[in-house]
Amino acid sequence: MTDRRIDILDGWRALSILLVLAGHWLPIGPKAWGLNGAVAATGMVLFFNLSGFLITRLLFSDPRVLNFLIRRVFRIVPLAWVAMLILMVWNGADFRTLLANLLFFSNLPPQHLFAGGEHLWSLCVEMQFYMGVALLVSLAGKRALYALPVIAIAVTLLRVWQGATISIVTWQRVDEILAGATVALLFNSPAASARIRKLPAITPLLILPIVFAAAHPATGPLNYLRPYLAAAAMGISLFSAPEAMVRLFRSRAAVYVAATSYALYVVHAMLAASWLGSGEKLVKYAKRPLLIVLTFAIAHLSTFHFEARMIGLGKKLAIRWAGERRASPAG
């Protein structure tokens, strides 16, 4: 089961990036209502859930740590570093800020985020999670993955203690990734899977509005449950979801948006911080169509003509390293 591709996840990835784009680009209700932030945060928790699910599932089926790290580095780092170098020149940033970004710890106090690159904090959380989970698996094998749900609860309890309903600091946000990791472990449990299949197909759609509520500051303590509500919506849909939702989430449009989602995320805020996002409200929104078109165009080129080559190179290096490791005893 761990080797099977799960098509519906394309829809979740597409939904996550579209919510982030909507939250950052579109006027969603009166500003005082804070709906934009809640929409973007909903997209982020879904994105993090997916990451935790996919990474844990990958390591469970193939716990070769170096192979995993090589592939993840070549997936995330090339585009991130290009963006960071552009932002460095654009902002005239100092060496400390550049180093904090290039080494993916700019989200940690004291924070060193670029103007136009504030959203890259999430890549720091991702990379730190990769390193942490790789260390666990290298020390104790894939059975160490069963510690992730416990760590998730510990992080959430820390958030409660510190009053951190939402944060960009890793130890106050990584439970959103770890909740997705928990779903991956449940996915491999026949008993848990059987129980989930008995739930009404409408259940994921009923949970989604609650996820949005848990991403809004006005709901207070409900924010602490955001990682698990999002994980429940996504996890249940793997076994039980409305047919219309399944068709939409597996559609060609969803697959395309999912494929370009990483580049869309990296590029969208950079362009929004440029001339394309400047001006008074009327002028700014008059530029939105051009901003949207350019973002998707650059994301397309990046995904299929730059990132694809980097991912391919990472796979080749991982395969070569694995081959050398197998050959070394005979050598």
C-alpha positions as CSV (number, residue, x, y, z in Angstrom):
1,M,0.0,0.0,0.0
2,T,2.9,2.4,0.7
3,D,4.0,2.2,-3.0
4,R,0.6,3.2,-4.4
5,R,0.2,6.8,-5.6
6,I,-2.8,8.5,-4.1
7,D,-4.4,10.6,-6.7
8,I,-6.8,12.6,-4.4
9,L,-3.7,14.2,-2.8
10,D,-3.2,16.2,-6.0
11,G,-6.4,18.0,-5.2
12,W,-5.4,18.7,-1.6
13,R,-2.1,20.1,-2.8
14,A,-3.9,22.3,-5.4
15,L,-6.4,23.4,-2.8
16,S,-3.7,24.3,-0.3
17,I,-1.8,26.6,-2.8
18,L,-4.9,28.2,-4.1
19,L,-6.0,29.1,-0.6
20,V,-2.6,30.6,0.1
21,L,-2.8,32.6,-3.2
22,A,-6.3,33.8,-2.4
23,G,-5.4,34.8,1.1
24,H,-2.4,36.8,-0.1
25,W,-3.8,38.2,-3.3
26,L,-7.6,38.7,-3.1
27,P,-9.8,40.9,-1.0
28,I,-11.8,38.4,1.1
29,G,-14.4,40.4,3.1
30,P,-13.7,43.6,5.1
31,K,-10.1,43.8,6.3
32,A,-11.2,44.0,10.0
33,W,-12.7,40.5,9.7
34,G,-9.2,38.9,9.2
35,L,-10.5,36.4,6.6
36,N,-7.4,36.7,4.4
37,G,-5.1,35.5,7.1
38,A,-7.4,32.6,8.0
39,V,-7.7,31.5,4.4
40,A,-3.9,31.6,3.9
41,A,-3.3,29.8,7.2
42,T,-5.8,27.1,6.1
43,G,-3.8,26.6,2.9
44,M,-0.6,26.3,4.9
45,V,-1.9,23.8,7.4
46,L,-3.1,21.6,4.5
47,F,0.3,22.0,2.8
48,F,2.1,21.0,5.9
49,N,-0.2,18.1,6.5
50,L,0.5,16.8,3.0
51,S,4.3,17.1,3.6
52,G,4.2,15.2,6.8
53,F,2.0,12.5,5.3
54,L,4.1,12.0,2.1
55,I,7.5,12.2,3.9
56,T,6.5,9.7,6.6
57,R,5.0,7.4,4.0
58,L,8.2,7.6,1.9
59,L,10.5,6.9,4.8
60,F,8.3,4.1,6.0
61,S,8.6,2.3,2.7
62,D,12.3,3.3,2.1
63,P,14.2,4.2,5.3
64,R,17.5,5.0,3.5
65,V,18.2,8.3,5.1
66,L,20.9,9.7,2.7
67,N,18.9,8.7,-0.3
68,F,15.9,10.6,1.2
69,L,18.0,13.7,2.0
70,I,19.6,13.9,-1.4
71,R,16.2,13.8,-3.1
72,R,14.6,16.3,-0.7
73,V,17.5,18.8,-1.0
74,F,17.4,18.7,-4.8
75,R,13.6,19.1,-4.7
76,I,13.6,22.1,-2.3
77,V,16.9,23.9,-2.3
78,P,17.6,24.9,-6.0
79,L,14.6,27.1,-6.5
80,A,14.7,28.3,-2.9
81,W,18.3,29.4,-3.3
82,V,17.6,31.2,-6.6
83,A,14.8,33.1,-4.9
84,M,16.9,33.9,-1.9
85,L,19.8,35.2,-4.0
86,I,17.4,37.4,-6.0
87,L,16.0,38.7,-2.8
88,M,19.5,39.4,-1.4
89,V,20.3,41.6,-4.4
90,W,16.9,43.2,-4.4
91,N,17.1,44.1,-0.6
92,G,20.8,44.6,-0.3
93,A,20.7,42.2,2.6
94,D,23.6,41.6,5.0
95,F,25.6,38.4,5.1
96,R,23.9,37.2,8.3
97,T,20.4,37.5,6.7
98,L,21.6,35.7,3.6
99,L,23.2,32.9,5.6
100,A,20.1,32.4,7.8
101,N,18.0,32.0,4.7
102,L,20.4,29.8,2.7
103,L,20.7,27.5,5.7
104,F,17.0,27.6,6.4
105,F,16.9,28.9,9.9
106,S,15.7,32.5,9.2
107,N,12.4,31.7,10.9
108,L,14.0,31.1,14.3
109,P,14.5,34.0,16.8
110,P,16.0,36.4,16.0
111,Q,14.3,36.1,12.6
112,H,16.1,37.2,9.5
113,L,13.4,37.3,6.7
114,F,13.8,39.1,3.4
115,A,11.3,41.7,2.4
116,G,9.4,39.9,-0.4
117,G,10.6,36.6,1.1
118,E,8.8,36.6,4.4
119,H,6.8,33.5,3.2
120,L,10.0,31.5,2.9
121,W,9.7,30.8,6.7
122,S,7.7,27.7,5.8
123,L,10.6,26.3,3.8
124,C,12.7,26.6,7.0
125,V,10.1,24.6,8.9
126,E,10.1,22.0,6.1
127,M,13.9,21.6,6.0
128,Q,14.2,21.4,9.7
129,F,11.6,18.7,9.8
130,Y,13.4,16.8,7.1
131,M,16.6,16.9,9.1
132,G,14.9,16.0,12.3
133,V,13.0,13.0,10.9
134,A,16.1,11.8,9.0
135,L,18.1,11.9,12.3
136,L,15.4,9.9,14.1
137,V,15.4,7.2,11.3
138,S,19.2,7.1,11.1
139,L,19.3,6.4,14.9
140,A,16.5,3.9,15.3
141,G,15.3,2.9,11.8
142,K,11.7,3.4,10.5
143,R,10.2,2.3,13.9
144,A,11.3,5.8,15.0
145,L,8.5,7.2,12.9
146,Y,6.1,6.0,15.5
147,A,7.5,8.7,17.8
148,L,6.1,11.4,15.5
149,P,2.6,11.5,16.9
150,V,4.0,11.8,20.4
151,I,6.2,14.7,19.3
152,A,3.2,16.3,17.6
153,I,1.2,16.3,20.9
154,A,4.2,17.6,22.8
155,V,4.6,20.5,20.3
156,T,0.9,21.3,20.6
157,L,1.0,21.2,24.4
158,L,4.0,23.6,24.2
159,R,2.0,25.9,22.0
160,V,-0.8,25.9,24.6
161,W,1.6,26.6,27.4
162,Q,3.2,29.5,25.4
163,G,-0.1,30.8,24.1
164,A,1.1,30.4,20.4
165,T,-2.1,30.0,18.5
166,I,-0.2,30.5,15.2
167,S,3.5,31.1,14.7
168,I,6.3,30.8,12.2
169,V,8.8,29.4,14.7
170,T,9.4,25.7,14.1
171,W,8.7,24.4,17.6
172,Q,5.4,26.3,17.6
173,R,4.3,25.2,14.1
174,V,5.8,21.8,13.2
175,D,2.8,19.9,14.8
176,E,1.0,20.8,11.5
177,I,3.5,18.6,9.7
178,L,3.6,15.9,12.4
179,A,-0.2,15.6,12.3
180,G,0.1,14.6,8.7
181,A,2.8,12.2,9.6
182,T,0.3,10.6,12.1
183,V,-2.1,10.1,9.2
184,A,0.5,8.3,7.3
185,L,1.0,5.8,10.2
186,L,-2.7,5.3,10.5
187,F,-2.9,4.8,6.7
188,N,-0.7,1.7,7.2
189,S,-3.0,0.3,9.9
190,P,-5.7,-2.1,8.6
191,A,-7.8,-1.7,11.7
192,A,-7.7,2.2,11.6
193,S,-8.4,2.1,7.8
194,A,-11.5,-0.1,8.3
195,R,-13.0,2.2,10.9
196,I,-12.4,5.3,8.7
197,R,-14.1,3.7,5.7
198,K,-17.3,3.5,7.8
199,L,-17.6,7.3,8.1
200,P,-20.0,9.1,5.8
201,A,-18.5,10.3,2.6
202,I,-19.4,13.9,3.3
203,T,-17.2,14.0,6.5
204,P,-14.1,15.6,4.9
205,L,-16.3,18.5,3.6
206,L,-17.9,18.9,7.0
207,I,-14.6,19.2,8.7
208,L,-13.1,21.8,6.2
209,P,-15.1,24.8,7.5
210,I,-13.9,23.9,11.0
211,V,-10.3,23.9,9.8
212,F,-10.9,27.4,8.5
213,A,-12.4,28.5,11.8
214,A,-9.4,27.0,13.6
215,A,-7.1,29.2,11.5
216,H,-8.9,32.4,12.6
217,P,-7.6,34.3,15.6
218,A,-11.1,34.9,16.8
219,T,-11.6,31.2,17.7
220,G,-8.8,31.3,20.2
221,P,-8.2,27.8,21.7
222,L,-9.6,26.1,18.6
223,N,-6.4,27.2,16.9
224,Y,-4.5,24.5,18.9
225,L,-6.6,21.8,17.1
226,R,-5.9,23.1,13.6
227,P,-3.2,20.5,12.8
228,Y,-5.4,17.6,13.7
229,L,-8.6,18.9,12.1
230,A,-6.8,19.4,8.8
231,A,-5.2,16.0,9.1
232,A,-8.7,14.5,9.8
233,A,-10.2,16.1,6.7
234,M,-7.3,15.0,4.5
235,G,-6.9,11.5,6.1
236,I,-10.6,10.6,5.9
237,S,-10.8,11.6,2.3
238,L,-8.2,8.9,1.4
239,F,-10.9,6.3,2.3
240,S,-14.2,8.1,2.2
241,A,-15.1,11.2,0.2
242,P,-18.0,12.4,-2.0
243,E,-17.7,11.3,-5.6
244,A,-17.8,14.9,-6.9
245,M,-14.9,15.8,-4.6
246,V,-12.9,12.8,-5.8
247,R,-13.4,13.7,-9.4
248,L,-12.5,17.4,-8.8
249,F,-9.4,16.5,-6.8
250,R,-8.2,14.1,-9.5
251,S,-9.0,16.4,-12.4
252,R,-6.3,17.6,-14.9
253,A,-6.5,21.1,-13.5
254,A,-5.9,19.9,-10.0
255,V,-3.0,17.8,-11.1
256,Y,-1.4,20.7,-13.0
257,V,-1.8,23.2,-10.1
258,A,-0.4,20.6,-7.7
259,A,2.6,20.0,-9.9
260,T,3.4,23.7,-10.1
261,S,2.4,24.4,-6.4
262,Y,6.0,24.7,-5.0
263,A,7.0,27.2,-7.7
264,L,3.7,29.1,-7.3
265,Y,4.4,29.4,-3.6
266,V,8.0,30.6,-3.9
267,V,7.2,33.1,-6.7
268,H,3.8,34.5,-5.8
269,A,4.9,36.7,-2.8
270,M,8.1,37.9,-4.5
271,L,6.1,39.3,-7.5
272,A,3.5,40.7,-5.1
273,A,6.2,42.7,-3.4
274,S,7.3,44.2,-6.7
275,W,5.7,46.9,-8.8
276,L,3.0,44.4,-9.6
277,G,1.7,44.6,-6.1
278,S,2.2,48.3,-5.5
279,G,-0.1,51.3,-5.5
280,E,-3.3,52.4,-4.0
281,K,-6.0,49.8,-3.6
282,L,-7.7,50.4,-7.0
283,V,-4.4,50.5,-8.9
284,K,-3.1,47.4,-7.0
285,Y,-6.1,45.3,-7.8
286,A,-6.1,46.5,-11.4
287,K,-2.7,44.9,-11.7
288,R,-3.8,41.6,-10.2
289,P,-4.6,39.8,-13.6
290,L,-1.1,40.6,-14.8
291,L,0.4,39.4,-11.4
292,I,-1.6,36.1,-11.6
293,V,-0.6,35.4,-15.3
294,L,3.1,36.1,-14.7
295,T,3.1,34.0,-11.5
296,F,1.6,31.0,-13.2
297,A,3.9,31.5,-16.3
298,I,7.1,31.7,-14.2
299,A,5.9,28.8,-12.0
300,H,5.3,26.7,-15.2
301,L,8.8,27.4,-16.6
302,S,10.4,26.7,-13.2
303,T,8.5,23.5,-12.6
304,F,9.1,21.9,-16.0
305,H,12.3,23.4,-17.2
306,F,14.4,24.0,-14.0
307,E,13.0,22.0,-11.0
308,A,12.4,18.9,-13.1
309,R,16.1,18.9,-14.1
310,M,17.2,19.4,-10.5
311,I,14.9,16.6,-9.3
312,G,16.2,14.3,-12.0
313,L,19.8,15.1,-10.9
314,G,18.9,14.3,-7.3
315,K,17.5,11.0,-8.3
316,K,20.6,10.1,-10.3
317,L,22.9,11.0,-7.4
318,A,20.8,9.0,-5.0
319,I,20.8,6.0,-7.3
320,R,24.5,6.3,-7.9
321,W,25.2,6.6,-4.1
322,A,23.0,3.5,-3.5
323,G,24.9,1.6,-6.2
324,E,28.2,2.5,-4.8
325,R,27.1,1.5,-1.3
326,R,26.1,-2.0,-2.6
327,A,29.3,-2.4,-4.5
328,S,31.7,-1.3,-1.7
329,P,31.7,-4.6,0.3
330,A,32.9,-6.4,-2.8
331,G,35.5,-3.7,-3.5
